[in-house]
Amino acid sequence: MARRFRYAFVKRKEAAKGKLSVGCAIASFVLFAAAVLLSLFLNKKLGFLVGGVSIFAALLAAYGFLMGLASFSEQDRKHGTSMVGSILCGLFLVGWVGLFLLGV
């Protein structure tokens, strides 16, 4: 008889901080869209509101990037959302910093 191998795959959950990182990336993008729409509809009035939303979105992207990196230390977890969240938040953070440095 042939040998039968029995494999047992452990069902691992996603890292909790990775999910938080993806949520922060989505929230940062939504706030970016809100800042663009506010800027468009307010016609350069209430600029402090647009700036406040933008700074909050940039801080949220930075927090999401840090949480995404911290989620890689969680043991026995899948890290798919950690990678996606870290990459997205990193890109959004670079975009926000670039917009602030350009003075747009």
Backbone as a printed PyTorch tensor [residue, N CA C, xyz], in Angstrom:
tensor([[[  0.8250,  -1.1730,   0.0000],
         [  0.0000,   0.0000,   0.0000],
         [  0.8690,   1.2360,   0.0000]],

        [[  0.3420,   2.2650,  -0.6370],
         [  1.0560,   3.5390,  -0.6790],
         [  0.8600,   4.2660,   0.6520]],

        [[  1.8540,   5.0220,   0.9730],
         [  1.7600,   5.7870,   2.2130],
         [  0.8210,   6.9590,   2.0180]],

        [[ -0.0110,   7.1900,   2.9860],
         [ -0.9330,   8.3250,   2.9250],
         [ -0.4500,   9.3690,   3.9120]],

        [[ -0.2520,  10.5360,   3.3750],
         [  0.1700,  11.6330,   4.2330],
         [ -1.0560,  12.4400,   4.6230]],

        [[ -1.1060,  12.7700,   5.8560],
         [ -2.2140,  13.5850,   6.3390],
         [ -1.6600,  14.9370,   6.7440]],

        [[ -2.1860,  15.9140,   6.0960],
         [ -1.7360,  17.2730,   6.3820],
         [ -2.8190,  18.0000,   7.1650]],

        [[ -2.3800,  18.7490,   8.1090],
         [ -3.3130,  19.5590,   8.8930],
         [ -2.8810,  21.0140,   8.7540]],

        [[ -3.7530,  21.8040,   8.2230],
         [ -3.4560,  23.2190,   8.0620],
         [ -4.1340,  23.9920,   9.1870]],

        [[ -3.3560,  24.8180,   9.8130],
         [ -3.8790,  25.6200,  10.9060],
         [ -4.5540,  26.8460,  10.2960]],

        [[ -5.7730,  27.0690,  10.6860],
         [ -6.4770,  28.2590,  10.2060],
         [ -6.0520,  29.4300,  11.0760]],

        [[ -5.3230,  30.3390,  10.4520],
         [ -4.8240,  31.4920,  11.1950],
         [ -5.6550,  32.7110,  10.8550]],

        [[ -5.7990,  33.5660,  11.8310],
         [ -6.5540,  34.8010,  11.6370],
         [ -5.6170,  35.8970,  11.1400]],

        [[ -6.2160,  36.9220,  10.5780],
         [ -5.4280,  38.0880,  10.1690],
         [ -4.9780,  38.8550,  11.4070]],

        [[ -3.8740,  39.5340,  11.2800],
         [ -3.3560,  40.3400,  12.3860],
         [ -4.3040,  41.5080,  12.6470]],

        [[ -4.6090,  41.7500,  13.8940],
         [ -5.5720,  42.7910,  14.2640],
         [ -5.0520,  44.1790,  13.8950]],

        [[ -3.7720,  44.4130,  14.1300],
         [ -3.2170,  45.7150,  13.7890],
         [ -3.1270,  45.9080,  12.2860]],

        [[ -3.0680,  44.8080,  11.5310],
         [ -3.0930,  44.8990,  10.0740],
         [ -4.4450,  45.3770,   9.5730]],

        [[ -5.5000,  44.8680,  10.2000],
         [ -6.8450,  45.3340,   9.8490],
         [ -6.9980,  46.8130,  10.1800]],

        [[ -6.4470,  47.2200,  11.3190],
         [ -6.4880,  48.6270,  11.7090],
         [ -5.7350,  49.4900,  10.7030]],

        [[ -4.6260,  48.9830,  10.2070],
         [ -3.8280,  49.7130,   9.2350],
         [ -4.5940,  49.9240,   7.9290]],

        [[ -5.2790,  48.9010,   7.4650],
         [ -6.0880,  49.0340,   6.2450],
         [ -7.2320,  50.0120,   6.4790]],

        [[ -7.8430,  49.9580,   7.6520],
         [ -8.9090,  50.9060,   7.9850],
         [ -8.4120,  52.3410,   7.9940]],

        [[ -7.2150,  52.5530,   8.5190],
         [ -6.6290,  53.9000,   8.5170],
         [ -6.3310,  54.3770,   7.0950]],

        [[ -5.8940,  53.4610,   6.2400],
         [ -5.6300,  53.8270,   4.8490],
         [ -6.9190,  54.2370,   4.1410]],

        [[ -7.9750,  53.4990,   4.3690],
         [ -9.2620,  53.8320,   3.7500],
         [ -9.7800,  55.1640,   4.2850]],

        [[ -9.6550,  55.3620,   5.5900],
         [-10.1170,  56.6150,   6.1920],
         [ -9.3030,  57.8050,   5.6810]],

        [[ -8.0070,  57.6190,   5.5040],
         [ -7.1690,  58.6970,   4.9840],
         [ -7.5700,  59.0570,   3.5540]],

        [[ -7.8780,  58.0420,   2.7550],
         [ -8.3110,  58.3170,   1.3800],
         [ -9.6680,  59.0210,   1.3520]],

        [[-10.5770,  58.6000,   2.2180],
         [-11.9000,  59.2450,   2.2750],
         [-11.7500,  60.7010,   2.7220]],

        [[-10.8710,  60.9520,   3.6880],
         [-10.6430,  62.3280,   4.1250],
         [ -9.9680,  63.1610,   3.0410]],

        [[ -9.1180,  62.5430,   2.2330],
         [ -8.5320,  63.2480,   1.1000],
         [ -9.6250,  63.6740,   0.1230]],

        [[-10.5310,  62.7500,  -0.1870],
         [-11.6420,  63.0870,  -1.0890],
         [-12.5170,  64.1780,  -0.4740]],

        [[-12.7470,  64.1240,   0.8310],
         [-13.5470,  65.1550,   1.5020],
         [-12.8470,  66.5060,   1.4420]],

        [[-11.5260,  66.5260,   1.6160],
         [-10.7860,  67.7870,   1.5510],
         [-10.8330,  68.3710,   0.1480]],

        [[-10.7390,  67.5300,  -0.8500],
         [-10.8110,  68.0100,  -2.2330],
         [-12.1990,  68.5710,  -2.5190]],

        [[-13.2360,  67.8720,  -2.0900],
         [-14.5940,  68.3620,  -2.3280],
         [-14.8820,  69.6340,  -1.5460]],

        [[-14.4060,  69.7280,  -0.3140],
         [-14.5830,  70.9570,   0.4570],
         [-13.8740,  72.1280,  -0.2210]],

        [[-12.6910,  71.8890,  -0.6990],
         [-11.9430,  72.9400,  -1.3730],
         [-12.6400,  73.3820,  -2.6540]],

        [[-13.2170,  72.4300,  -3.3510],
         [-13.9010,  72.7370,  -4.6020],
         [-15.1820,  73.5370,  -4.3640]],

        [[-15.9710,  73.1250,  -3.3910],
         [-17.2710,  73.7530,  -3.1860],
         [-17.2260,  75.0280,  -2.3490]],

        [[-16.2050,  75.1910,  -1.5190],
         [-16.1460,  76.3780,  -0.6690],
         [-15.4510,  77.5610,  -1.3310]],

        [[-14.8560,  77.3530,  -2.4950],
         [-14.2170,  78.4320,  -3.2620],
         [-13.2410,  79.2660,  -2.4290]],

        [[-12.2700,  78.5800,  -1.8280],
         [-11.2020,  79.2070,  -1.0580],
         [-11.6900,  79.9080,   0.2130]],

        [[-12.8630,  79.5760,   0.6700],
         [-13.3550,  80.0690,   1.9470],
         [-13.1870,  78.9380,   2.9550]],

        [[-13.0190,  79.2790,   4.1840],
         [-12.8460,  78.2940,   5.2620],
         [-11.6790,  77.3510,   4.9810]],

        [[-10.5420,  77.9270,   4.6170],
         [ -9.3590,  77.1370,   4.3120],
         [ -8.8330,  76.3720,   5.5100]],

        [[ -9.0850,  76.9030,   6.7110],
         [ -8.6350,  76.1990,   7.9120],
         [ -9.3390,  74.8620,   8.0640]],

        [[-10.5710,  74.7500,   7.5600],
         [-11.3020,  73.4970,   7.6300],
         [-10.6570,  72.4500,   6.7240]],

        [[-10.3110,  72.8620,   5.5170],
         [ -9.6530,  71.9620,   4.5730],
         [ -8.2830,  71.5560,   5.1020]],

        [[ -7.5600,  72.5130,   5.6670],
         [ -6.2440,  72.2130,   6.2200],
         [ -6.3220,  71.2740,   7.4100]],

        [[ -7.3080,  71.4670,   8.2540],
         [ -7.4840,  70.5890,   9.4090],
         [ -7.8060,  69.1600,   9.0050]],

        [[ -8.6790,  69.0140,   8.0260],
         [ -9.0220,  67.6820,   7.5270],
         [ -7.7880,  67.0310,   6.9140]],

        [[ -7.0010,  67.8050,   6.1860],
         [ -5.8010,  67.2710,   5.5420],
         [ -4.7540,  66.8400,   6.5590]],

        [[ -4.5370,  67.6470,   7.5730],
         [ -3.5440,  67.2790,   8.5930],
         [ -4.0050,  66.0420,   9.3610]],

        [[ -5.2930,  65.9540,   9.6640],
         [ -5.8010,  64.7680,  10.3470],
         [ -5.6290,  63.5280,   9.4860]],

        [[ -5.8670,  63.6590,   8.1820],
         [ -5.6980,  62.5160,   7.2780],
         [ -4.2330,  62.0990,   7.1890]],

        [[ -3.3120,  63.0590,   7.1960],
         [ -1.8890,  62.7310,   7.1590],
         [ -1.4630,  62.0320,   8.4490]],

        [[ -1.9470,  62.5020,   9.5890],
         [ -1.6230,  61.8500,  10.8610],
         [ -2.2260,  60.4520,  10.9420]],

        [[ -3.3920,  60.2880,  10.3650],
         [ -4.0330,  58.9780,  10.3330],
         [ -3.2350,  58.0070,   9.4650]],

        [[ -2.6960,  58.4930,   8.3460],
         [ -1.8650,  57.6530,   7.4890],
         [ -0.5740,  57.2650,   8.2100]],

        [[  0.0110,  58.1910,   8.9620],
         [  1.2310,  57.8810,   9.7140],
         [  0.9470,  56.8300,  10.7900]],

        [[ -0.1640,  56.9860,  11.4910],
         [ -0.5450,  56.0190,  12.5190],
         [ -0.8030,  54.6420,  11.9010]],

        [[ -1.4870,  54.6260,  10.7670],
         [ -1.7520,  53.3560,  10.0850],
         [ -0.4780,  52.6830,   9.6150]],

        [[  0.4880,  53.4780,   9.1580],
         [  1.7710,  52.9170,   8.7360],
         [  2.4990,  52.2820,   9.9230]],

        [[  2.5000,  52.9670,  11.0450],
         [  3.1620,  52.4240,  12.2400],
         [  2.4560,  51.1680,  12.7530]],

        [[  1.1260,  51.1540,  12.7230],
         [  0.3910,  49.9760,  13.1630],
         [  0.6030,  48.8040,  12.2060]],

        [[  0.7120,  49.1060,  10.9200],
         [  0.9830,  48.0480,   9.9520],
         [  2.3370,  47.4100,  10.1790]],

        [[  3.3330,  48.2290,  10.4830],
         [  4.6510,  47.6810,  10.7700],
         [  4.6610,  46.9150,  12.0920]],

        [[  3.9350,  47.4120,  13.0780],
         [  3.8800,  46.7400,  14.3720],
         [  3.1390,  45.4080,  14.2920]],

        [[  2.2560,  45.2590,  13.3200],
         [  1.4710,  44.0240,  13.2300],
         [  2.3010,  42.8410,  12.7540]],

        [[  3.4620,  43.0980,  12.1730],
         [  4.2990,  41.9850,  11.7370],
         [  4.8880,  41.2130,  12.9050]],

        [[  4.8640,  41.7780,  14.0930],
         [  5.4150,  41.0810,  15.2580],
         [  4.4110,  40.1340,  15.8980]],

        [[  3.1570,  40.1500,  15.4570],
         [  2.1530,  39.2380,  16.0070],
         [  2.4270,  37.8210,  15.5100]],

        [[  2.5000,  36.8810,  16.4210],
         [  2.8090,  35.4930,  16.0870],
         [  1.5500,  34.7290,  15.7080]],

        [[  1.7120,  33.7280,  14.8590],
         [  0.6420,  32.8260,  14.4190],
         [ -0.5330,  33.5790,  13.7990]],

        [[ -0.2260,  34.5600,  12.9940],
         [ -1.2430,  35.3390,  12.2980],
         [ -0.8550,  35.4560,  10.8310]],

        [[ -1.8490,  35.6590,   9.9750],
         [ -1.5590,  35.9640,   8.5780],
         [ -1.2500,  37.4470,   8.4730]],

        [[ -0.3950,  37.8000,   7.5530],
         [  0.0480,  39.1860,   7.4510],
         [ -0.2820,  39.8220,   6.1060]],

        [[ -1.3250,  39.3430,   5.4510],
         [ -1.7320,  39.9260,   4.1760],
         [ -2.2390,  41.3510,   4.3340]],

        [[ -3.1100,  41.5540,   5.2960],
         [ -3.6230,  42.9030,   5.5150],
         [ -2.5450,  43.8280,   6.0590]],

        [[ -1.5740,  43.2500,   6.7660],
         [ -0.4690,  44.0630,   7.2730],
         [  0.3400,  44.6500,   6.1280]],

        [[  0.6130,  43.8270,   5.1240],
         [  1.3790,  44.3100,   3.9630],
         [  0.5980,  45.3590,   3.1870]],

        [[ -0.6750,  45.0640,   2.9340],
         [ -1.4990,  46.0020,   2.1680],
         [ -1.6510,  47.3240,   2.9130]],

        [[ -1.9400,  47.2520,   4.1920],
         [ -2.1200,  48.4620,   4.9940],
         [ -0.8520,  49.2810,   5.1040]],

        [[  0.2820,  48.6150,   5.2980],
         [  1.5510,  49.3350,   5.4030],
         [  1.9040,  50.0360,   4.1010]],

        [[  1.7100,  49.3450,   2.9940],
         [  2.0430,  49.9320,   1.6930],
         [  1.1220,  51.1040,   1.3800]],

        [[ -0.1800,  50.9150,   1.5750],
         [ -1.1240,  51.9920,   1.2680],
         [ -0.9080,  53.2080,   2.1590]],

        [[ -0.7560,  52.9730,   3.4470],
         [ -0.5420,  54.0990,   4.3600],
         [  0.7850,  54.7910,   4.0720]],

        [[  1.8030,  54.0310,   3.7180],
         [  3.0830,  54.6330,   3.3530],
         [  2.9730,  55.5060,   2.1170]],

        [[  2.2500,  55.0180,   1.1150],
         [  2.0540,  55.8190,  -0.1020],
         [  1.2350,  57.0730,   0.1750]],

        [[  0.1840,  56.9290,   0.9690],
         [ -0.6310,  58.0950,   1.3040],
         [  0.1720,  59.1040,   2.1230]],

        [[  0.9990,  58.6120,   3.0290],
         [  1.8160,  59.5120,   3.8470],
         [  2.8130,  60.2790,   2.9820]],

        [[  3.4420,  59.5950,   2.0410],
         [  4.3700,  60.2740,   1.1280],
         [  3.6180,  61.3000,   0.2820]],

        [[  2.4200,  60.9420,  -0.1650],
         [  1.6050,  61.8980,  -0.9250],
         [  1.2340,  63.1130,  -0.1230]],

        [[  0.8340,  62.9210,   1.1220],
         [  0.4580,  64.0570,   1.9810],
         [  1.6540,  64.9520,   2.2610]],

        [[  2.7950,  64.3380,   2.5670],
         [  3.9890,  65.1380,   2.8270],
         [  4.4010,  65.9100,   1.5760]],

        [[  4.2700,  65.2580,   0.4220],
         [  4.5690,  65.9400,  -0.8360],
         [  3.6440,  67.1260,  -1.0820]],

        [[  2.3500,  66.9480,  -0.7950],
         [  1.4100,  68.0710,  -0.9660],
         [  1.7120,  69.2130,  -0.0060]],

        [[  2.0660,  68.8780,   1.2180],
         [  2.3930,  69.9410,   2.1780],
         [  3.6720,  70.6760,   1.7830]],

        [[  4.6590,  69.9340,   1.2680],
         [  5.9120,  70.5850,   0.8720],
         [  5.7530,  71.4360,  -0.3780]],

        [[  4.8590,  71.0280,  -1.2510],
         [  4.5890,  71.8460,  -2.4430],
         [  3.7830,  73.0910,  -2.0960]],

        [[  3.0740,  73.0300,  -1.0060],
         [  2.2720,  74.1900,  -0.5920],
         [  0.9360,  74.2710,  -1.3020]],

        [[  0.4550,  73.1330,  -1.7800],
         [ -0.8190,  73.1170,  -2.4980],
         [ -1.9540,  73.1760,  -1.5130]]])
